[in-house]
Amino acid sequence: MKAPPFDLVAPTSIEDAVLALAAGADRPGGVAVLAGGQSLLLDLHHRRVRPGLVVDLRRVPGLGAVDVHGSGVRIGALVRHRAFEDPALVPGAVGRVLPVMAEHVGHPPIRELGTFCGSLAWAHPTAEWALLAVTLGAQVTLRSAAGTRTVAAAEFSTGPHATVRGDAELLTAVDLPLPPPGAGAGFVEHRRTEASFAAAAALVVLEVGDVSVRACRIGLAGAADRPVRATRAEAVLTGAPVTAESFAAAARVAAHEDADPRAEPHGPVDHRRQVLSVLVRRALVAALDDTARAGGEEAA
Ligand SMILES: Cc1cc2nc3c(=O)[nH]c(=O)nc-3n(C[C@H](O)[C@H](O)[C@H](O)COP(=O)(O)OP(=O)(O)OC[C@H]3O[C@@H](n4cnc5c(N)ncnc54)[C@H](O)[C@@H]3O)c2cc1C
């Protein structure tokens, strides 16, 4: 199908972009942002959206940077998925897990054009970057003609393809806090075909002491209508010994108490919980292995 007719503007500053969004928000069908176009163009051609105005962001300068500072990373609105394939982009556990996650985002042409922030704005329930942002406790920056506000990533998506972003707001950046040196990260995903979205995924960030878990963050995709933290499993694991038994116990809690999956044609609820339990256990083991790499990097 062809896209419905729409007007297109290509501003060259953030100020002009937000003014265009404000003007477009009142049009029938509203306004859409064109970032990488990897979801918007399909939505247009399938006529799932019919915006009166499309604001092409690609000529706006200053949105394509990844800024690493002391305790975090700021990702601008035009940073492509492909940027995260570089293991040297970000230090520490997040830097080591980013390329593993990036490899699961679509396939190379999608990663060449699609953007990290566009993925958050499109809010697919199992998108890798939304899982990362929720697990790490990221902040999303939204700018409009009325000003700027920040929203916790955990509060940003309200369900499949739904967010708290108003039509006239531009998502300008996402700030990811970085875990302390010595932490490890592990990501494991289950998907049906090479290029399909995840059916489920788990991301773990782990800090271990001599014999016990000092701190952990466990994020789940495919456990609800948006990525969520497995806070009950985190509480079970924090302070527990670093053993296969405590990992298995935390994985069971994540799958049976934190997750609230819905049945799908390919996966009744019991099956989905079983998959989540396996993914969390594997992600915990991967994160523990990664703490050894963290130790090696610090010693070097
Ligand atoms: C075959 C295929 C497989 C894919 N597989 C995966 C996958 O496995 N995992 C995954 O996460 N994604 C996957 N994607 C989607 C891909 O990651 C998209 O790039 C992403 O969802 C949207 O990013 P974009 O930059 O292309 O945004 P666009 O397509 O340009 O925009 C998407 C939506 O977000 C809004 N938007 C975009 N940027 C902003 C902004 N800065 N401020 C406000 N609103 C904004 C637009 O208005 C639009 O509604 C796949 C896509 C395809 C076609």
The ligand as an SDF file (V2000), in Angstrom:
LIG
                    3D

 53 58  0  0  0  0  0  0  0  0999 V2000
   12.2580   -5.9360    9.7570 C   0  0  0  0  0  0  0  0  0  0  0  0
   12.4280   -5.1280   11.0120 C   0  0  0  0  0  0  0  0  0  0  0  0
   12.9300   -5.7440   12.1440 C   0  0  0  0  0  0  0  0  0  0  0  0
   13.1200   -5.0170   13.3120 C   0  0  0  0  0  0  0  0  0  0  0  0
   13.5960   -5.6540   14.4130 N   0  0  0  0  0  0  0  0  0  0  0  0
   13.7460   -4.9640   15.5640 C   0  0  0  0  0  0  0  0  0  0  0  0
   14.2190   -5.6020   16.7460 C   0  0  0  0  0  0  0  0  0  0  0  0
   14.5110   -6.7860   16.7600 O   0  0  0  0  0  0  0  0  0  0  0  0
   14.3310   -4.8500   17.8830 N   0  0  0  0  0  0  0  0  0  0  0  0
   14.0010   -3.5030   17.8950 C   0  0  0  0  0  0  0  0  0  0  0  0
   14.1170   -2.8680   18.9470 O   0  0  0  0  0  0  0  0  0  0  0  0
   13.5580   -2.8750   16.7980 N   0  0  0  0  0  0  0  0  0  0  0  0
   13.4240   -3.5690   15.6410 C   0  0  0  0  0  0  0  0  0  0  0  0
   12.9540   -2.9090   14.5310 N   0  0  0  0  0  0  0  0  0  0  0  0
   12.5590   -1.4830   14.6290 C   0  0  0  0  0  0  0  0  0  0  0  0
   13.7480   -0.5970   14.5330 C   0  0  0  0  0  0  0  0  0  0  0  0
   14.5290   -0.7480   15.7000 O   0  0  0  0  0  0  0  0  0  0  0  0
   13.3780    0.8790   14.4070 C   0  0  0  0  0  0  0  0  0  0  0  0
   14.5570    1.5030   13.9880 O   0  0  0  0  0  0  0  0  0  0  0  0
   12.8960    1.5750   15.6570 C   0  0  0  0  0  0  0  0  0  0  0  0
   11.7690    0.9300   16.2210 O   0  0  0  0  0  0  0  0  0  0  0  0
   12.4490    2.9910   15.3800 C   0  0  0  0  0  0  0  0  0  0  0  0
   13.5510    3.8100   15.2230 O   0  0  0  0  0  0  0  0  0  0  0  0
   13.6290    4.8030   13.9910 P   0  0  0  0  0  0  0  0  0  0  0  0
   14.7620    5.7050   14.2770 O   0  0  0  0  0  0  0  0  0  0  0  0
   13.7030    3.9940   12.7520 O   0  0  0  0  0  0  0  0  0  0  0  0
   12.2760    5.6350   14.1570 O   0  0  0  0  0  0  0  0  0  0  0  0
   11.2060    6.0750   13.0700 P   0  0  0  0  0  0  0  0  0  0  0  0
   10.7530    4.9110   12.2730 O   0  0  0  0  0  0  0  0  0  0  0  0
   11.7180    7.2530   12.3170 O   0  0  0  0  0  0  0  0  0  0  0  0
   10.0320    6.5610   14.0440 O   0  0  0  0  0  0  0  0  0  0  0  0
    9.2790    5.5980   14.7640 C   0  0  0  0  0  0  0  0  0  0  0  0
    8.2620    6.3080   15.6640 C   0  0  0  0  0  0  0  0  0  0  0  0
    8.9220    6.9870   16.7240 O   0  0  0  0  0  0  0  0  0  0  0  0
    8.6890    8.3970   16.6670 C   0  0  0  0  0  0  0  0  0  0  0  0
    9.9840    9.0340   16.8910 N   0  0  0  0  0  0  0  0  0  0  0  0
   11.1800    8.6460   16.3830 C   0  0  0  0  0  0  0  0  0  0  0  0
   12.1640    9.4110   16.8750 N   0  0  0  0  0  0  0  0  0  0  0  0
   11.5910   10.3000   17.7110 C   0  0  0  0  0  0  0  0  0  0  0  0
   12.0880   11.3540   18.5200 C   0  0  0  0  0  0  0  0  0  0  0  0
   13.3830   11.6360   18.6010 N   0  0  0  0  0  0  0  0  0  0  0  0
   11.1910   12.0820   19.2430 N   0  0  0  0  0  0  0  0  0  0  0  0
    9.8680   11.7970   19.1840 C   0  0  0  0  0  0  0  0  0  0  0  0
    9.3430   10.7990   18.4500 N   0  0  0  0  0  0  0  0  0  0  0  0
   10.1880   10.0610   17.7170 C   0  0  0  0  0  0  0  0  0  0  0  0
    8.1100    8.6820   15.2830 C   0  0  0  0  0  0  0  0  0  0  0  0
    7.1810    9.7480   15.3330 O   0  0  0  0  0  0  0  0  0  0  0  0
    7.4390    7.3670   14.9450 C   0  0  0  0  0  0  0  0  0  0  0  0
    6.1440    7.3430   15.5230 O   0  0  0  0  0  0  0  0  0  0  0  0
   12.7740   -3.6280   13.3450 C   0  0  0  0  0  0  0  0  0  0  0  0
   12.2750   -3.0020   12.2000 C   0  0  0  0  0  0  0  0  0  0  0  0
   12.0920   -3.7290   11.0420 C   0  0  0  0  0  0  0  0  0  0  0  0
   11.5550   -3.0450    9.8390 C   0  0  0  0  0  0  0  0  0  0  0  0
  1  2  1  0
  2  3  1  0
  2 52  2  0
  3  4  2  0
  4  5  1  0
  4 50  1  0
  5  6  2  0
  6  7  1  0
  6 13  1  0
  7  8  2  0
  7  9  1  0
  9 10  1  0
 10 11  2  0
 10 12  1  0
 12 13  2  0
 13 14  1  0
 14 15  1  0
 14 50  1  0
 15 16  1  0
 16 17  1  0
 16 18  1  0
 18 19  1  0
 18 20  1  0
 20 21  1  0
 20 22  1  0
 22 23  1  0
 23 24  1  0
 24 25  2  0
 24 26  1  0
 24 27  1  0
 27 28  1  0
 28 29  2  0
 28 30  1  0
 28 31  1  0
 31 32  1  0
 32 33  1  0
 33 34  1  0
 33 48  1  0
 34 35  1  0
 35 36  1  0
 35 46  1  0
 36 37  1  0
 36 45  1  0
 37 38  2  0
 38 39  1  0
 39 40  1  0
 39 45  2  0
 40 41  1  0
 40 42  2  0
 42 43  1  0
 43 44  2  0
 44 45  1  0
 46 47  1  0
 46 48  1  0
 48 49  1  0
 50 51  2  0
 51 52  1  0
 52 53  1  0
M  END
$$$$
